[in-house]
Amino acid sequence: MCEKAVLQILQRAGHDIRFIGQLTDETSKTLKGYDLTLEETGALMSGDIRWLEAHVGKLNGVLSTWPNCRLQQEHY
């Protein structure tokens, strides 16, 4: 597991609106440049806050920006 890469992505998304756009439009392509496991990629792609917090710690402030955006994009 590469906790550092996951935190880097979450931090960047919290500060870079264009990066959030890239994650939204082409999530898997955007994440390819990072050293992530399949589980990490899946959690980031789906906005799985529980998984992310269990593996990298509490997502406060800017770290919660991407998962919250991703969850708001879900249509039920």
BALO-178582 format. One record per residue (C-alpha): residue number from 1; residue in one letter; x, y, z. Coordinates in nm, 4 decimals. Last residue first. Layout:
<rs>
<r n="NUM" res="A" x="X" y="Y" z="Z"/>
...
</rs>
This chain:
<rs>
<r n="76" res="Y" x="-2.9247" y="0.6680" z="-0.7543"/>
<r n="75" res="H" x="-2.6790" y="0.9030" z="-0.9144"/>
<r n="74" res="E" x="-2.3319" y="0.9378" z="-0.7705"/>
<r n="73" res="Q" x="-2.1649" y="1.2728" z="-0.8358"/>
<r n="72" res="Q" x="-2.2109" y="1.3864" z="-0.4745"/>
<r n="71" res="L" x="-2.0057" y="1.0847" z="-0.3613"/>
<r n="70" res="R" x="-1.7197" y="1.1896" z="-0.5864"/>
<r n="69" res="C" x="-1.7202" y="1.5464" z="-0.4584"/>
<r n="68" res="N" x="-1.7145" y="1.4232" z="-0.0970"/>
<r n="67" res="P" x="-1.4320" y="1.1794" z="-0.1722"/>
<r n="66" res="W" x="-1.2384" y="1.4577" z="-0.3494"/>
<r n="65" res="T" x="-1.2722" y="1.7279" z="-0.0826"/>
<r n="64" res="S" x="-1.2123" y="1.5098" z="0.2253"/>
<r n="63" res="L" x="-0.8377" y="1.5716" z="0.2375"/>
<r n="62" res="V" x="-0.8999" y="1.9470" z="0.2178"/>
<r n="61" res="G" x="-1.0523" y="1.9593" z="0.5637"/>
<r n="60" res="N" x="-1.0387" y="1.6345" z="0.7560"/>
<r n="59" res="L" x="-1.0055" y="1.2811" z="0.6259"/>
<r n="58" res="K" x="-0.9274" y="1.0678" z="0.9301"/>
<r n="57" res="G" x="-0.6511" y="0.8160" z="0.8754"/>
<r n="56" res="V" x="-0.4755" y="0.6651" z="0.5732"/>
<r n="55" res="H" x="-0.6034" y="0.3049" z="0.5628"/>
<r n="54" res="A" x="-0.9272" y="0.3008" z="0.7622"/>
<r n="53" res="E" x="-1.0002" y="0.6583" z="0.6532"/>
<r n="52" res="L" x="-0.9714" y="0.5624" z="0.2855"/>
<r n="51" res="W" x="-1.1880" y="0.2536" z="0.3247"/>
<r n="50" res="R" x="-1.4601" y="0.4426" z="0.5068"/>
<r n="49" res="I" x="-1.4454" y="0.7382" z="0.2660"/>
<r n="48" res="D" x="-1.5000" y="0.5233" z="-0.0411"/>
<r n="47" res="G" x="-1.4989" y="0.7984" z="-0.3044"/>
<r n="46" res="S" x="-1.5584" y="0.5427" z="-0.5795"/>
<r n="45" res="M" x="-1.2488" y="0.6107" z="-0.7884"/>
<r n="44" res="L" x="-1.0356" y="0.6757" z="-0.4807"/>
<r n="43" res="A" x="-1.1400" y="0.3503" z="-0.3139"/>
<r n="42" res="G" x="-1.0941" y="0.1552" z="-0.6354"/>
<r n="41" res="T" x="-0.7484" y="0.2985" z="-0.6973"/>
<r n="40" res="E" x="-0.6435" y="0.2211" z="-0.3413"/>
<r n="39" res="E" x="-0.7731" y="-0.1351" z="-0.3703"/>
<r n="38" res="L" x="-0.6002" y="-0.1862" z="-0.7075"/>
<r n="37" res="T" x="-0.2740" y="-0.0704" z="-0.5516"/>
<r n="36" res="L" x="-0.1440" y="0.2768" z="-0.6284"/>
<r n="35" res="D" x="0.1870" y="0.4171" z="-0.7565"/>
<r n="34" res="Y" x="0.0518" y="0.7299" z="-0.9247"/>
<r n="33" res="G" x="0.0529" y="0.8294" z="-1.2911"/>
<r n="32" res="K" x="-0.2381" y="0.5962" z="-1.3646"/>
<r n="31" res="L" x="-0.4696" y="0.7960" z="-1.1324"/>
<r n="30" res="T" x="-0.5674" y="1.0471" z="-1.4006"/>
<r n="29" res="K" x="-0.6438" y="0.7720" z="-1.6527"/>
<r n="28" res="S" x="-0.8583" y="0.5843" z="-1.3995"/>
<r n="27" res="T" x="-1.0555" y="0.8946" z="-1.3049"/>
<r n="26" res="E" x="-1.1119" y="1.0421" z="-1.6483"/>
<r n="25" res="D" x="-1.3893" y="1.3005" z="-1.6231"/>
<r n="24" res="T" x="-1.4228" y="1.3373" z="-1.2471"/>
<r n="23" res="L" x="-1.0560" y="1.2916" z="-1.1629"/>
<r n="22" res="Q" x="-0.9630" y="1.5386" z="-1.4368"/>
<r n="21" res="G" x="-1.2166" y="1.7894" z="-1.3066"/>
<r n="20" res="I" x="-1.0863" y="1.7421" z="-0.9519"/>
<r n="19" res="F" x="-0.7376" y="1.8126" z="-1.0886"/>
<r n="18" res="R" x="-0.8680" y="2.1336" z="-1.2434"/>
<r n="17" res="I" x="-1.0094" y="2.2393" z="-0.9032"/>
<r n="16" res="D" x="-0.6651" y="2.2114" z="-0.7444"/>
<r n="15" res="H" x="-0.6305" y="2.2554" z="-0.3679"/>
<r n="14" res="G" x="-0.8286" y="1.9716" z="-0.2122"/>
<r n="13" res="A" x="-0.7624" y="1.7505" z="-0.5124"/>
<r n="12" res="R" x="-0.3895" y="1.7896" z="-0.4557"/>
<r n="11" res="Q" x="-0.4199" y="1.6858" z="-0.0911"/>
<r n="10" res="L" x="-0.6325" y="1.3819" z="-0.1770"/>
<r n="9" res="I" x="-0.3881" y="1.2743" z="-0.4483"/>
<r n="8" res="Q" x="-0.0843" y="1.3205" z="-0.2221"/>
<r n="7" res="L" x="-0.2596" y="1.1356" z="0.0607"/>
<r n="6" res="V" x="-0.3212" y="0.8375" z="-0.1671"/>
<r n="5" res="A" x="0.0378" y="0.8489" z="-0.2940"/>
<r n="4" res="K" x="0.1822" y="0.8578" z="0.0596"/>
<r n="3" res="E" x="-0.0388" y="0.5723" z="0.1789"/>
<r n="2" res="C" x="0.1210" y="0.3482" z="-0.0807"/>
<r n="1" res="M" x="0.0000" y="0.0000" z="0.0000"/>
</rs>
